Structure formats: structure tokens, C-alpha cells
Amino acid sequence: MKRIEHMYEKLYRRIITEYGELQLFAEDAEISRSALSQKLDGKSKIDVTEMFRWCQLLNVSPLEIPLLFDASETMRAVMSA
């Protein structure tokens, strides 16, 4: 079975590297597994607060945000905050 490509593929890979599965990350991020999937698939927005919280959970420097999150989406989220 072919794995689905996510809009935020680098972020998805980092979550799997750090947590092994999405469910465990979703629990630490305090969101449902389905809400996390919607965000990774680009069906739901990831807000600035979530970006910074997720970076903490994934041991990622805020300077690396544009590498894990789509740069244009990151700028839109920051500008609307």
C-alpha cells in the first residue's frame, strides 16, 4: 500500500522520527489524531501558536520553522496573528 504524501511532508517525517506514530504526537500536542492529519494534509490551517508548540515538542529551533512548514503558509499565519 502506497503511503499518502502530506502537504507538510518534512513536518510529517520529523513527527514520525521523533514519535514513531502520529497518535503519540497528537496526544502530546493535545489535538485529535484526525485534526493532526487534516493539518498535515493542508485541509486545516496550522496557526502560529501550534507551530511554536510543535517545534518545542519536536526539539526544533524556531529558526527551522520555514524548513518544516510551508514558507508561504508560515508567513500568512504570522501576519494574521
Secondary structure, DSSP 8 states (H G I E B T S, - for coil): ------TTHHHHHHHHHHHSSHHHHHHHHTS-HHHHHHHHTTSS---HHHHHHHHHHTT--GGGHHHHS-HHHHHHHHHH-
